[in-house]
């Protein structure tokens, strides 16, 4: 309902003036200066498919009369904030023709490279830019606070499930939402102090997880003292836990450097998860030492 007449159409974009936002659109309220707001968006396919363009529909609304034409900027950003795809153009309906109250629905095709690393999470960054200075208008929320321009995050899972054929199956559940299902290699067997432990963990999301947790690996001696550790987000930070779908199997490569002066003996390798903002660990089933850390393997230093 609310469709009027398409105003322009090209091979890659089209625009329509509407009386209302379609009910299937995802509502959002990001104000750009005091000129316009993004009231909703639609993306398809979701999840995106590498090598195929992302169809993005932006539903804009002018909040004041705009006397000049703005560029609209669309970027897909990796978790480090680097753009992996960019689209910058004057809307098919120029902003000087936007009337306060009208909803301008603009369809764009955003390219996604076929060789993008997977799995990954991409932030959808939407902006309006002044043509003469190339300055981006600041984005504000309803309360007038300046906010990032990322309106949503899009997850691109791995092309195929990881292979568990050579892995050792595990059965650890963290907070009823994350399962550690396997590790590879099955045992850690460094030849000398100073070497690195290199392993792969396999996680499965049992339910959506709203927070991003850090994985820790601790090598502890017989007294429980940590002698080596490796902390970091899973998948080297490119695929945060909050981007995982329920049921998804995630391969997570880890590395721990052992001290060169580490005395010979038997050590234990422990794994766990904690919230980086406060260090709070996720509880784990089958724990034996009260650490909220799961034992993975013995590590024998000759």
C-alpha positions as a Markdown table, in Angstrom:
| # | Residue | x | y | z |
|---|---|---|---|---|
| 1 | Unk | 0.0 | 0.0 | 0.0 |
| 2 | Unk | 1.1 | 3.6 | -0.5 |
| 3 | Unk | 3.0 | 3.1 | -3.8 |
| 4 | Unk | 2.6 | 6.0 | -6.2 |
| 5 | Unk | 4.6 | 6.1 | -9.5 |
| 6 | Unk | 8.1 | 5.0 | -10.1 |
| 7 | Unk | 10.1 | 8.2 | -10.8 |
| 8 | Unk | 13.2 | 6.7 | -12.5 |
| 9 | Unk | 14.8 | 3.4 | -13.3 |
| 10 | Unk | 18.2 | 2.2 | -14.3 |
| 11 | Unk | 19.9 | -1.1 | -14.7 |
| 12 | Unk | 21.1 | -1.1 | -11.1 |
| 13 | Unk | 18.7 | 1.1 | -9.2 |
| 14 | Unk | 15.1 | 2.3 | -9.0 |
| 15 | Unk | 13.3 | 4.8 | -6.8 |
| 16 | Unk | 9.6 | 5.1 | -5.7 |
| 17 | Unk | 7.8 | 7.8 | -3.8 |
| 18 | Unk | 5.6 | 6.1 | -1.1 |
| 19 | Unk | 3.0 | 7.2 | 1.4 |
| 20 | Unk | 4.2 | 4.6 | 3.9 |
| 21 | Unk | 7.0 | 2.1 | 4.6 |
| 22 | Unk | 6.3 | -1.5 | 3.4 |
| 23 | Unk | 5.4 | -3.7 | 6.4 |
| 24 | Unk | 8.2 | -6.2 | 5.5 |
| 25 | Unk | 10.9 | -3.5 | 5.9 |
| 26 | Unk | 13.1 | -3.4 | 9.0 |
| 27 | Unk | 12.4 | -0.2 | 10.8 |
| 28 | Unk | 15.3 | 2.0 | 11.9 |
| 29 | Unk | 15.6 | 5.7 | 12.8 |
| 30 | Unk | 18.9 | 7.3 | 11.9 |
| 31 | Unk | 18.8 | 11.0 | 11.4 |
| 32 | Unk | 21.4 | 12.7 | 9.1 |
| 33 | Unk | 21.9 | 16.2 | 10.3 |
| 34 | Unk | 18.6 | 18.0 | 10.3 |
| 35 | Unk | 17.8 | 17.1 | 6.7 |
| 36 | Unk | 16.7 | 13.5 | 6.4 |
| 37 | Unk | 16.3 | 10.2 | 8.2 |
| 38 | Unk | 16.6 | 6.6 | 7.2 |
| 39 | Unk | 13.3 | 5.1 | 8.4 |
| 40 | Unk | 13.7 | 1.5 | 7.2 |
| 41 | Unk | 15.7 | -0.9 | 5.0 |
| 42 | Unk | 15.4 | -4.2 | 3.3 |
| 43 | Unk | 18.2 | -6.6 | 2.2 |
| 44 | Unk | 18.2 | -9.7 | 0.1 |
| 45 | Unk | 19.4 | -12.3 | -0.1 |
| 46 | Unk | 20.1 | -12.6 | 3.6 |
| 47 | Unk | 22.6 | -14.0 | 4.3 |
| 48 | Unk | 24.4 | -12.4 | 1.3 |
| 49 | Unk | 25.9 | -14.7 | -1.3 |
| 50 | Unk | 29.5 | -13.9 | -2.4 |
| 51 | Unk | 29.7 | -13.2 | -6.1 |
| 52 | Unk | 26.1 | -12.0 | -6.2 |
| 53 | Unk | 25.0 | -8.4 | -5.6 |
| 54 | Unk | 23.2 | -7.5 | -2.5 |
| 55 | Unk | 19.8 | -6.0 | -3.2 |
| 56 | Unk | 19.3 | -3.1 | -0.8 |
| 57 | Unk | 16.2 | -1.0 | -0.5 |
| 58 | Unk | 16.6 | 2.2 | 1.6 |
| 59 | Unk | 13.5 | 4.0 | 2.8 |
| 60 | Unk | 14.3 | 7.7 | 3.3 |
| 61 | Unk | 12.3 | 10.6 | 4.6 |
| 62 | Unk | 13.2 | 14.3 | 4.4 |
| 63 | Unk | 12.8 | 16.1 | 7.7 |
| 64 | Unk | 13.3 | 19.5 | 6.2 |
| 65 | Unk | 13.3 | 20.9 | 2.7 |
| 66 | Unk | 16.7 | 20.0 | 1.1 |
| 67 | Unk | 17.8 | 22.7 | -1.3 |
| 68 | Unk | 20.8 | 20.8 | -2.8 |
| 69 | Unk | 21.6 | 17.2 | -3.9 |
| 70 | Unk | 23.3 | 14.8 | -1.6 |
| 71 | Unk | 25.2 | 11.6 | -2.4 |
| 72 | Unk | 24.1 | 8.4 | -0.7 |
| 73 | Unk | 26.9 | 6.2 | 0.5 |
| 74 | Unk | 26.7 | 2.5 | 1.1 |
| 75 | Unk | 29.6 | 0.5 | 2.5 |
| 76 | Unk | 30.1 | -3.1 | 3.7 |
| 77 | Unk | 32.7 | -3.0 | 6.5 |
| 78 | Unk | 34.6 | -5.9 | 7.9 |
| 79 | Unk | 34.9 | -6.2 | 11.7 |
| 80 | Unk | 38.1 | -4.1 | 11.6 |
| 81 | Unk | 36.1 | -1.3 | 9.9 |
| 82 | Unk | 37.7 | -1.8 | 6.5 |
| 83 | Unk | 35.4 | -1.5 | 3.4 |
| 84 | Unk | 35.0 | -4.6 | 1.4 |
| 85 | Unk | 32.4 | -3.1 | -0.9 |
| 86 | Unk | 31.4 | 0.6 | -1.6 |
| 87 | Unk | 28.7 | 2.3 | -3.6 |
| 88 | Unk | 28.4 | 6.1 | -3.8 |
| 89 | Unk | 25.8 | 7.8 | -6.1 |
| 90 | Unk | 23.2 | 10.5 | -6.3 |
| 91 | Unk | 19.8 | 9.0 | -5.6 |
| 92 | Unk | 17.6 | 8.4 | -8.7 |
| 93 | Unk | 15.2 | 10.9 | -7.1 |
| 94 | Unk | 17.6 | 13.8 | -6.2 |
| 95 | Unk | 17.4 | 15.0 | -2.6 |
| 96 | Unk | 16.4 | 18.5 | -3.9 |
| 97 | Unk | 13.1 | 16.8 | -5.0 |
| 98 | Unk | 12.4 | 15.2 | -1.6 |
| 99 | Unk | 9.4 | 16.7 | 0.2 |
| 100 | Unk | 9.2 | 16.5 | 4.0 |
| 101 | Unk | 6.9 | 13.6 | 4.9 |
| 102 | Unk | 7.3 | 11.6 | 1.7 |
| 103 | Unk | 9.0 | 8.2 | 1.9 |
| 104 | Unk | 11.6 | 7.8 | -0.9 |
| 105 | Unk | 12.3 | 4.1 | -1.5 |
| 106 | Unk | 15.6 | 3.6 | -3.4 |
| 107 | Unk | 16.8 | 0.2 | -4.6 |
| 108 | Unk | 20.5 | -0.4 | -5.0 |
| 109 | Unk | 22.6 | -3.4 | -6.0 |
| 110 | Unk | 25.8 | -3.6 | -3.8 |
| 111 | Unk | 28.5 | -5.8 | -5.3 |
| 112 | Unk | 30.1 | -8.5 | -3.1 |
| 113 | Unk | 33.3 | -10.1 | -4.3 |
| 114 | Unk | 33.2 | -13.9 | -4.9 |
| 115 | Unk | 36.5 | -14.4 | -3.0 |
| 116 | Unk | 35.5 | -12.6 | 0.3 |
| 117 | Unk | 36.8 | -14.6 | 3.3 |
| 118 | Unk | 34.2 | -16.8 | 4.9 |
| 119 | Unk | 32.8 | -17.0 | 7.4 |
| 120 | Unk | 32.6 | -13.3 | 8.1 |
| 121 | Unk | 30.3 | -10.5 | 9.4 |
| 122 | Unk | 29.9 | -7.3 | 7.6 |
| 123 | Unk | 28.5 | -4.0 | 8.9 |
| 124 | Unk | 26.1 | -2.2 | 6.6 |
| 125 | Unk | 27.2 | 1.5 | 6.7 |
| 126 | Unk | 24.7 | 4.0 | 5.3 |
| 127 | Unk | 25.4 | 7.7 | 4.9 |
| 128 | Unk | 24.6 | 10.9 | 3.1 |
| 129 | Unk | 27.4 | 13.1 | 1.8 |
| 130 | Unk | 27.6 | 16.7 | 0.7 |
| 131 | Unk | 28.6 | 16.9 | -3.0 |
| 132 | Unk | 30.7 | 20.0 | -2.8 |
| 133 | Unk | 32.9 | 19.1 | 0.2 |
| 134 | Unk | 32.5 | 15.3 | 0.3 |
| 135 | Unk | 31.7 | 15.6 | 4.0 |
| 136 | Unk | 29.5 | 13.0 | 5.4 |
| 137 | Unk | 26.5 | 14.2 | 7.4 |
| 138 | Unk | 26.7 | 13.2 | 11.1 |
| 139 | Unk | 24.2 | 10.5 | 12.2 |
| 140 | Unk | 22.0 | 10.9 | 15.2 |
| 141 | Unk | 19.5 | 8.8 | 17.1 |
| 142 | Unk | 16.0 | 9.9 | 18.2 |
| 143 | Unk | 17.5 | 11.5 | 21.4 |
| 144 | Unk | 19.9 | 13.6 | 19.3 |
| 145 | Unk | 23.0 | 11.6 | 20.3 |
| 146 | Unk | 25.6 | 11.0 | 17.6 |
| 147 | Unk | 25.8 | 7.3 | 16.6 |
| 148 | Unk | 27.7 | 5.1 | 14.1 |
| 149 | Unk | 26.2 | 4.8 | 10.7 |
| 150 | Unk | 26.1 | 1.0 | 10.7 |
| 151 | Unk | 22.5 | 0.1 | 10.7 |
| 152 | Unk | 22.8 | -3.7 | 10.8 |
| 153 | Unk | 25.3 | -6.5 | 10.6 |
| 154 | Unk | 25.1 | -9.2 | 7.8 |
| 155 | Unk | 26.6 | -12.7 | 8.4 |
| 156 | Unk | 28.1 | -14.7 | 5.7 |
| 157 | Unk | 28.6 | -18.3 | 6.9 |
| 158 | Unk | 31.2 | -20.8 | 5.6 |
| 159 | Unk | 30.5 | -22.3 | 2.2 |
| 160 | Unk | 30.5 | -25.8 | 3.7 |
| 161 | Unk | 30.6 | -27.2 | 7.2 |
| 162 | Unk | 34.0 | -27.9 | 8.6 |
| 163 | Unk | 35.3 | -31.5 | 8.4 |
| 164 | Unk | 35.5 | -33.3 | 11.7 |
| 165 | Unk | 36.9 | -36.5 | 10.3 |
| 166 | Unk | 40.3 | -36.2 | 12.1 |
| 167 | Unk | 39.1 | -34.3 | 15.1 |
| 168 | Unk | 38.5 | -35.6 | 18.6 |
| 169 | Unk | 34.9 | -35.2 | 19.6 |
| 170 | Unk | 34.2 | -33.2 | 22.8 |
| 171 | Unk | 31.0 | -32.5 | 24.8 |
| 172 | Unk | 31.3 | -29.1 | 26.6 |
| 173 | Unk | 28.4 | -26.7 | 26.8 |
| 174 | Unk | 28.9 | -23.1 | 27.8 |
| 175 | Unk | 25.9 | -21.3 | 29.3 |
| 176 | Unk | 23.5 | -23.6 | 27.4 |
| 177 | Unk | 24.2 | -21.6 | 24.3 |
| 178 | Unk | 27.6 | -22.6 | 22.9 |
| 179 | Unk | 29.0 | -26.1 | 22.4 |
| 180 | Unk | 32.6 | -27.0 | 22.0 |
| 181 | Unk | 32.1 | -30.2 | 19.9 |
| 182 | Unk | 35.7 | -31.1 | 18.8 |
| 183 | Unk | 39.3 | -30.2 | 18.6 |
| 184 | Unk | 42.1 | -31.0 | 16.2 |
| 185 | Unk | 44.7 | -32.4 | 16.5 |
| 186 | Unk | 43.5 | -34.8 | 19.1 |
| 187 | Unk | 46.5 | -34.3 | 21.4 |
| 188 | Unk | 49.1 | -31.6 | 22.0 |
| 189 | Unk | 52.7 | -33.0 | 21.7 |
| 190 | Unk | 55.3 | -30.2 | 21.5 |
| 191 | Unk | 58.8 | -31.4 | 20.9 |
| 192 | Unk | 60.5 | -28.7 | 23.0 |
| 193 | Unk | 59.9 | -25.5 | 25.1 |
| 194 | Unk | 59.5 | -22.4 | 23.1 |
| 195 | Unk | 57.4 | -24.1 | 20.4 |
| 196 | Unk | 53.8 | -23.0 | 19.6 |
| 197 | Unk | 50.7 | -25.1 | 20.2 |
| 198 | Unk | 48.6 | -24.9 | 17.0 |
| 199 | Unk | 45.1 | -26.3 | 17.1 |
| 200 | Unk | 41.6 | -25.9 | 15.7 |
| 201 | Unk | 38.5 | -25.8 | 17.9 |
| 202 | Unk | 35.0 | -26.5 | 16.5 |
| 203 | Unk | 32.1 | -24.6 | 18.1 |
| 204 | Unk | 28.4 | -24.9 | 17.5 |
| 205 | Unk | 25.9 | -22.2 | 18.4 |
| 206 | Unk | 22.9 | -23.8 | 20.2 |
| 207 | Unk | 21.0 | -20.5 | 20.3 |
| 208 | Unk | 21.5 | -16.9 | 19.2 |
| 209 | Unk | 24.1 | -15.2 | 21.5 |
| 210 | Unk | 23.7 | -11.5 | 21.9 |
| 211 | Unk | 27.2 | -10.8 | 23.3 |
| 212 | Unk | 30.6 | -11.3 | 21.7 |
| 213 | Unk | 32.9 | -13.4 | 23.9 |
| 214 | Unk | 36.7 | -13.9 | 23.8 |
| 215 | Unk | 38.1 | -17.4 | 23.7 |
| 216 | Unk | 40.9 | -18.2 | 26.2 |
| 217 | Unk | 43.4 | -21.1 | 26.1 |
| 218 | Unk | 45.5 | -21.6 | 29.2 |
| 219 | Unk | 48.4 | -24.0 | 29.7 |
| 220 | Unk | 48.6 | -24.7 | 33.5 |
| 221 | Unk | 51.1 | -26.6 | 35.6 |
| 222 | Unk | 50.3 | -29.2 | 38.3 |
| 223 | Unk | 49.6 | -26.4 | 40.8 |
| 224 | Unk | 47.1 | -24.7 | 38.5 |
| 225 | Unk | 49.3 | -21.8 | 37.7 |
| 226 | Unk | 49.0 | -20.4 | 34.1 |
| 227 | Unk | 52.3 | -20.7 | 32.3 |
| 228 | Unk | 51.2 | -19.8 | 28.8 |
| 229 | Unk | 48.0 | -18.5 | 27.3 |
| 230 | Unk | 46.3 | -17.4 | 24.1 |
| 231 | Unk | 43.3 | -15.1 | 24.3 |
| 232 | Unk | 41.3 | -13.7 | 21.4 |
| 233 | Unk | 38.0 | -13.6 | 19.6 |
| 234 | Unk | 37.0 | -16.7 | 17.6 |
| 235 | Unk | 37.9 | -16.8 | 13.8 |
| 236 | Unk | 40.6 | -14.1 | 14.4 |
| 237 | Unk | 37.8 | -11.6 | 15.0 |
| 238 | Unk | 36.3 | -11.7 | 11.6 |
| 239 | Unk | 33.2 | -13.6 | 12.7 |
| 240 | Unk | 32.0 | -12.6 | 16.2 |
| 241 | Unk | 29.9 | -15.0 | 18.2 |
| 242 | Unk | 26.9 | -12.7 | 18.1 |
| 243 | Unk | 26.9 | -13.2 | 14.3 |
| 244 | Unk | 26.5 | -17.0 | 14.5 |
| 245 | Unk | 23.2 | -18.7 | 13.6 |
| 246 | Unk | 21.8 | -21.4 | 15.8 |
| 247 | Unk | 23.1 | -24.8 | 14.6 |
| 248 | Unk | 26.1 | -23.3 | 12.7 |
| 249 | Unk | 29.4 | -25.2 | 13.1 |
| 250 | Unk | 32.4 | -22.8 | 13.3 |
| 251 | Unk | 36.1 | -23.8 | 12.8 |
| 252 | Unk | 38.3 | -21.6 | 15.0 |
| 253 | Unk | 42.1 | -21.8 | 14.6 |
| 254 | Unk | 44.2 | -21.0 | 17.7 |
| 255 | Unk | 47.8 | -20.6 | 18.6 |
| 256 | Unk | 49.7 | -20.5 | 21.9 |
| 257 | Unk | 53.4 | -19.7 | 22.2 |
| 258 | Unk | 55.1 | -21.7 | 25.0 |
| 259 | Unk | 57.9 | -20.0 | 27.0 |
| 260 | Unk | 61.4 | -21.1 | 26.1 |
| 261 | Unk | 62.3 | -21.5 | 29.8 |
| 262 | Unk | 59.3 | -23.8 | 30.5 |
| 263 | Unk | 60.5 | -26.7 | 32.7 |
| 264 | Unk | 60.0 | -30.2 | 31.5 |
| 265 | Unk | 56.9 | -31.9 | 32.8 |
| 266 | Unk | 53.2 | -32.5 | 32.1 |
| 267 | Unk | 50.8 | -29.5 | 31.8 |
| 268 | Unk | 47.1 | -29.2 | 31.0 |
| 269 | Unk | 45.5 | -27.2 | 28.3 |
| 270 | Unk | 42.2 | -25.5 | 29.3 |
| 271 | Unk | 39.7 | -23.6 | 27.2 |
| 272 | Unk | 36.9 | -21.2 | 28.1 |
| 273 | Unk | 35.0 | -18.0 | 27.1 |
| 274 | Unk | 34.7 | -14.6 | 28.8 |
| 275 | Unk | 33.0 | -11.3 | 28.2 |
| 276 | Unk | 35.8 | -8.8 | 27.4 |
| 277 | Unk | 34.0 | -5.8 | 29.0 |
| 278 | Unk | 34.1 | -7.3 | 32.5 |
| 279 | Unk | 36.1 | -10.6 | 32.3 |
| 280 | Unk | 33.0 | -12.6 | 33.3 |
| 281 | Unk | 33.4 | -16.2 | 32.3 |
| 282 | Unk | 30.7 | -18.4 | 30.8 |
| 283 | Unk | 29.9 | -21.4 | 33.0 |
| 284 | Unk | 30.7 | -24.7 | 31.4 |
| 285 | Unk | 29.2 | -28.2 | 32.0 |
| 286 | Unk | 31.4 | -31.0 | 33.3 |
| 287 | Unk | 33.8 | -28.6 | 34.9 |
| 288 | Unk | 36.1 | -30.2 | 37.5 |
| 289 | Unk | 38.0 | -27.4 | 39.1 |
| 290 | Unk | 35.7 | -24.4 | 39.5 |
| 291 | Unk | 37.5 | -22.4 | 36.9 |
| 292 | Unk | 34.7 | -22.4 | 34.3 |
| 293 | Unk | 37.3 | -23.8 | 31.9 |
| 294 | Unk | 37.2 | -27.1 | 30.1 |
| 295 | Unk | 40.2 | -29.4 | 29.9 |
| 296 | Unk | 41.3 | -30.2 | 26.4 |
| 297 | Unk | 44.5 | -32.1 | 26.5 |
| 298 | Unk | 47.7 | -32.8 | 28.4 |
| 299 | Unk | 50.8 | -31.1 | 27.2 |
| 300 | Unk | 54.1 | -32.9 | 27.9 |
| 301 | Unk | 57.3 | -30.9 | 27.7 |
| 302 | Unk | 60.3 | -33.2 | 27.3 |
